[in-house]
Amino acid sequence: MTTDPQPAPSPWWRHGHVWLLIAGPAAVVVAGFATLWIAIRQPDPVIAPDYYRRGIEINKTLAARDKAMAPAQQGRNHVVTPERP
């Protein structure tokens, strides 16, 4: 009776599925460090101290522009309004 000896098991790093399982978390770690590097290198700008006053001024200029456009909008709306019989 002859028995075939089983081959020696290969080390864990020789199996492809192990590297597939390691690749996911490794990619997340690399992406986290890349995001950290971008955040440190290019920080967000600080808001201007007078941002509220600037916003009010923008709203005033937009309101003035809308008021100046009122006759044109009325004329446009009159043109597309169908006539009554």
Beta strands, then each sheet from edge to edge (+ up, - down):
end
